[in-house]
Each structure stands twice: as structure tokens, then as C-alpha cells.
């Protein structure tokens, strides 16, 4: 048992938690997670944490509410067991898209979740690629938002032809596209969209040349794949090469997203393991999974040593 910290994992992403434990050369802390027949949650710490720093590894991925409550229950258990501090490692931060009001009578759920985490006893949050960086402002505790883009670019470099352009699927991803383009030394293309309803958008024009080009579409997350399908259709209609590469960080992949992308002609899909991913599809689409475990191992080591995470947060 490590004398200085304990590593605990919820049920959201056990494979990533095990990888982090191996990277640190420690065992995951002993704990029990159970659900009663009425779906209520029971969490128990099976080893002492008094006076120790606790790292809780738990993305709030689907089912988001279950995994969020599990994280909060762990934090409360650690606080009541006199942990010195509780640091939540949240590779995927659910509800990040609800960072502003959509109407006069709608909530800002990301702010509400931040308040719940702080009230539950979390002292520090480490996360990966927040959908909206301004979510940090909802917290009154330290938040480190780490970028996995350099790790993804190292894997992408040998798979992209020289004529590739980096495609931002909308104006909100331009900064991220610029980060990829800078590291890969490639030009950026932006898809400009107009919202037609609360759930639908249409590509109005493309800023940049894609005729005869290979395209790397980047995004922070893939949920249903609808946004990417719209982007692929616009690019192919503009004369881009039909086999497209996609790089995303959080592969939620719900509602048959993988099948949709495969049918749309996506050749390769690069994802990180912030959330559990489905098995390699049987068709032509190739899924390459890049682990962010080493990045989080470095972050935990820096925290334990009292060092800064600024270089890691910037993807250095």
C-alpha cells in the first residue's frame, strides 16, 4: 500500500484505471460498488484513506447520471473517511455541452455539476479536453484541462498523405483544428454552418480548398455521428477524396454511430480511451485507439511531487 496516495476507480472505465495503476506501479485501492434492485447505489472503501491523497478515476460517460453519482459517492466516502484531499481524474466530463442557457427557462447543467462535485468533497479536478474550456470558471477549486492532441498527432502523422487538410467541423472547433494543423504542419479548412432548428444545422460554405484533397476531420467527441455525417457529405460534394480520416478524443459512439460512419466512407477512426470503446468493427472502417493513460500517469506524478501541470495542460 502506497503511504502517500491511494488510487480508486469507479466502474466507468476499469481498463483505463488498470492502465494508470500499472503506469504508476501501484495497485488500485480496495473498494466495493454495488447497486440495489431499486437501482440505488452503494459504495464502500475497503482500505483506510485517512491522511492520504485520493485519486478517483471516473469519467462521467454513458450512463452519465449513474457514473456521476458514483463519483460523488466516492468523494463523499473519502471525505468522511478523513482523506487529506480528493482529486478527481475525470477523463470525460459529462454535461460539458450544457455550459450556457439555451433559453430563459433552461438550466446550466455543467455549472450545477461543478457545484455538486465541490459540495461532495472534491478538491481538484483533472480532465481531458473539456468541450468548453470556460467550464473551469464554474469551479472554485483547481481544474487542469489536459490536451491529448499531441499524443493523437504522433499516431496520425504516419497515416496521413501529404495532401491532407485538417477540417474543423464548425467554427467552435477552429482553435482545436489549429492545434492539430500546427503539430502536423498542415493547412486548416473550416465548415461554416447555420442552425436550422434546435437540433439541426446545415453547412453553408467551406472556408479553404478541399478539391482533390485528403481530409482529416477533427472533433472533441463523437456521440451519434450526425455532425460528422453532415461534414463528410459537404466535403465529398466539394470534391474531397472520398476516404476520410477522423480524429476525436471522446468516442461515446451511441445510436449506431460506428455503422453510420462506416457507411459514409470513413476509412480510419482515431480515438482515445477516455471512455470504453466498442470492439473493432467488422467492416472496412479501422478504429485506432490511442491511450491517454501515460498522460494521466504523468499528471498524477506531477501532483504528487507538488509540480505544475501547465506544460501537460498545454499538451507539451
N, C-alpha and C positions, 0 to 999 in steps of 0.2 A: 504493500500500500504506500503510495506517494505521501510524504509527510506534509507537502506544501499545497497540493491541489488534488481535486478528485474530478474525474471526467464522467458525467452522467449522460445517458442517451434516452430520449423518448422513443416511441415506436415509429416515427415518421420516416426515418431513413437509416435503418440499422447498418446497412452496408457502408455508408459514408462514415458513420460513427466508429465502426470497427477499423476502417482505414486510418482515421485520425488517431485512434488509440495505438495502432501499430506504428505509425509515424512518430509518436511521442515515446514509444517503448513502455507503455503502461497498460493496465487492464481497465476496462470500463467499470465504473463503480457499480456495486450491487444494488439493485432496486427492483421493485415489482410494480407492474402496471396491469390492472385488471378492469374489466367492465362488467357491471351487474346486468342482470337480464333486462332491466328497465333502461339500459344504456348509460347509467351514471358511472362516473369514473372513480377508480380507487388507485392512489399512488402511495407507495411506501419506500422509504430509504432503508436499505438493509445493511448499511455501514455508517459509522459516525462521520459527520462533516463539521463538527464544532471547530471553530477557529481556522478553517481551511477555505481556500478559494474553490468555488464550484463552477465548472464549465458545463452548461446544459446545452447539448446538441439536439436541436429540434427545429427543422423547417416547418412553417405553418402551411404545408402543401395540402392538396385534397386528400381526405375530407378536412377542409380548413378549420372548421369550428372545433372538431374533435382534437386536432393536433394543437390548436391554440389553447384550449382548456387544459390539455395535458401539460403544455409548457408552463402555464400559470400555476397549475397544481404542484409541479416540481419546484418552482420558485418559492411558493408558499411553504412547502415542506422544508426546503433548505433554510429559509429564514427562521422558521420555528425551531429548527434543529441547531441554531446558532452558527451558521456558516459565516465566515468572515466577510465574504462578498459573493454575489451570484452574477456570473457573466453568461449571458445567453448567446449561443452561437446559432444564429437563425439564417441558414444559407438562402432560404427563400422566404421573404416577408409577405405573407398573405394580406389582402386588403390594401396593398400599396396603390392600387388604381383608384381607390376612393380617397384621394388626397385633397379634394375640394368639393364644394357643394354643386350638385347637378341641378338644383332648383331651390326655391326658398324653403321648402319643407322636406329637405333631404339631409341626411347626416354626413359627417366627415368621418368615416369609419376608421381610417388609418390613424387619426388623432385619438379616437376612442380606444383603439387597441394599444397605442403608445401609453395612454394613461393607465390602462389595466396592467400592463407589464410593469410599470413603475410602482403602482399600488401593490402589486403582488410580491415585490421584493427584489426585482431585477435591478442590478446596479450598473450594468454596462451591456450594450448590445453590439455584437459583431455580425454583420450581414454581408451579402453578396449582391451587388448590382441592384440597388433599390430602383423600382420603376420610376419613382420621382425622388430625386435627391433631397428636395425640400422637406421630406418627411422627417429628416433629422431634427427639424425645428419643432416637431411635436413632442420631443423628448427634453427632459431636464436632467438627463444622465448622459454619459459619453456614448456616442454612436460611431462605430467605424464601418464605413461602407466600402468594401474592398472590390477592386476590379479584376475579373478573371480574363479580360480581353487579351493581355499579353500571353497568357497560357494558351488561349484559343488560337491566337495568331501563330504561335510556334507550331501548332498542329496543322493549321491551314496552309502555311507557306508552301509546303511541298505538294499540295493538291490543287493549286490554282494555276491555270495557264497565264502567260504574260499579258494577254489582252483583257484580263479581268477588271471589272469596275466594282467598287463597293456601293451597294444600293441601300439607302435609308428608306424604309417603307413609309415614312411620313416625316413631317417637319420636327416632331418631337424626338426623333432618333438621330438627328443630324450630328449632334456632338459625339454620340457613340460611333457613328459611321466614320467621323473624322479620326477617332482614336484607332479604329481598325486600319483606315487608309494610311495614317501616318506610320504605323508599325509595319504594314505590308508594302508601303511605297506604291500605292495605287490611287487612281482618281475616285472621286465620290459623285454619285448620281442620287438625286432626291426625287421621290414621288410626291407630288403635291396633290392633296385630297380636299374634297369638300364634303361636309357631312350632309346627308340627305334625310336622316332621321336620328333618333336617339341611339340606334344600334347599327346603322349602315353608313358607309362613306363611299365615294366614287373618286377614282383617280382622274384629275382634270388635265394635268400635263406632267411631263417628265423634264426635270432640270438636269441636263447633261446628255451625252451621246451614248446610246446603247446599241445602235445598229451594228450587227455582226460581232458584238462583244459577249464575253462570258460574264455572268453576273453572280456576285456573292451578296445575297440579301442578308442583312443582319437585323436582329431584334433582341430585346431583353428576355422575352418569353414567348412561347407558343402555347396557346390554350386550345382553341378549336381548329386553328389553322385558317380561319376565314380571311383575316387580314393578309396573310401570305398568299392565299389563292388569288385575291384581287391584285396583289402586286405582280405575281407571276403572269397573269393574263395581260396586264398592261405592258409588261416588258416584252413578252413574246409578240404582242401586237405591234410593238415599236421596232421589231426586227432583231431582238436579242437572241443569242443562241438558246436553243430550247432546253438543254440540260443545265439546270441551275443548282448552285450550291447555297445552302442556308446555314448560317451560324447563329445559334441562340443560346442563351445562358440557362434559362429555366424551361425545361421541357415538360410542361403539365400534360399536354397531349391527350386532351379529353375529347369525347364525342367523335371518335374515329379520325382524329387529326392526321395520324400517320398514313392511313389509307387515302385521305384526300390529297396529301402532298405527293404521294407516290403516283396517283392518277394524273396529277398536274405536271408530271415530268421532272420532279426534283430528283437529282442524281445522288447527292450526298447531303446528309443532315448532321451537322456538328452540334453537340450539346454538352453541357457539363452535367455532373451528377449531384447538383444541389437538391434535386428531388429524385425519388426512384423512377426509373425509366422502364418501358416495356422491353421485351426481348427483341433482338434483331428481326425486322420484318422479313417475310419470305420472298417478297418481290424484288424489283430492281433497285429500290431505294436502299442506300447503305447508310447506316447510322453509326457515327463515330462518337464515342463518349470520352470526354476529357475530364479527368478528376480534378476537383478543386481541393481535395484532401491535403496535398502538400502546402497549398496556400494557407489553409486554416491551421495546419501544424505550425507553420512559421508565425502566424499571428498569435497563437497560444503561447509559444515560446517567448515572443517579444513581450507579451503581457506579463508572463511570469518573471521575466528579467527586469521589469519596470521600464522597458524600452518603448519607443514610439512606433505607431503603426502607420505613420503618414506615408512612408515610401510604399508600404503594401497597399494602402488605400488608393494610391495613385497608380497602382499596377506596376511599380518598379521592381 
